[in-house]
Structure formats: C-alpha cells, structure tokens
Amino acid sequence: MNIYVETNFALELVFEQEQSESCEQILQLCESNRAQLIIPAYSLAEPHEKLNRQATSRRNLQKLLNDELRQLSRTTSYANRIRSIQDIASLMVQSNEEEWQRFVQYRAQFLRIGNIIALNIDILREAASYENTYDLKSQDAIVYASVIRHLKHDQPQQACFLNRNSKDFDNPDIIEELNGFNCRMIFRFDDGYSFIQSQSS
C-alpha cells in the first residue's frame, strides 16, 4: 500500500502532538516493508519555514519576558515569584533546540525509508492549475499535484493520503479524483493507522 503524507505528518512527530503515536506506528509499518511511505519533497522543506518562524517568535517573546522580569526583579516582593517565570523563558529556548533535533531525526528516517516525490516543472505547472480548479493555496496545490503525479505514474492497487488539512482538502471533487486512483483521503492520523492496519491484515 502507498501511504502519501505531507507536511503535517512531519510536524505531528516533531511537535509530539496528540496523534504522533499513530504516526510512529505508521513509520514502523513502513520500516518493516508492510507499506510504502511517499512524501512530496516540498513537505520536507516546508517544516524548515515553520520551525524557523516559531523559533523567531519564541526568541522575541523570551526577550520581552526577560526585559519585564528584570524590571520586576527590582521589586523585592516579586523576587521569589519571578523564578518560575524564568523557567518558562528557558523552556522556550530549550523547546526550539529539541524540536529541531527531532526534525533532523525524522527527516533522516523519511529519507531512509520513504519515496520522495521530486519537485519539478511539471508539478509546478499542475499545481498552478489546481490553485484555480480547487481553490487551493499554492503550498497545498504543490503537495496535491505531487501526490496526483505519483499516483498517475505508480498506479497503486491501494493507497491513502493522510492529511490533517481538511479545511482545504475536504472537497468532494478532490476526494473523487483520488478515489479514481484507488487512493483514500483520510483526515486523521489515528484513522489512517487504523485503515492501514485493517488493509494490511
């Protein structure tokens, strides 16, 4: 079975969000060759932007906090209460480093076990068309065009596209087009893991 994933799959793992355990189990199935993980190259580049943007935001917030804490620390009655807030400021820096390390770790795993859909001029042309046809944002259109291009070439007997972006992709025409290539759209990683398990057994 082909399992198509996009940026949110990587971010679920990097940020250890509520469905990350299912993502881990999906990776284990792919490690054991019970399924094939397929990722648009764009979806391995896009997390860089998210991580960098978030790190910048946290550093700015930390600076503001530290500035305010320096002022408050001059008030004797606040001195003890400030320590717990300083821990929060430190956590922001630490979380940036830990999330980046997790991204590096998972990226290496994706590159080892996954099939990466290269971004080329044909995909970019098709993405521009999908922006109009399905009213997709440019990033989503690139991911979708990548998946469709691979489905057309690979013609799998069974596939699923795991995607948490139901706001843009929950479109009957998109779902119908994917179904035409034996590919089911699934909007929760938990549901995706259950589906993959049911089919592989």
C-alpha angles and dihedrals in degrees: 000000000000114000112196116197134174141198096301091059090059093043092050088060097039094051093038091231127179097280097040092107090062089048089053091051090050089053090051091054089052092046088056091049094244089124139010119243112214123188132179109238088233090063091060091050098044096067088063089066093047094048093046093047092048093046091052091049092050093047090052091049091047090052091051091048093049091049091052093044091054089056094046093047088067087068107082096210091057098049098095094041092054094066094073091050090051087057089058091052090051091048090059092059093042093049091054091055094045094048091050091051091050090050091052089049096049093042089057090050092049091051091049100048104018136083108233117211105220117227110238140162093268091056091048091052092049091046090056088054093049091052088066100033096050100018091241127165112250093254093050091045091055092051093046093047089051092053094046092047091053093046091052091050099040099036095198121199089226134013143153133203111215109204132157092195097096091150091073105018100045090096121134091222092052092047091048092049091051091047088056087065094046090256123135121207112224121184100195126058090214090056090044092055091048091050093048091048092050092051098043092050 
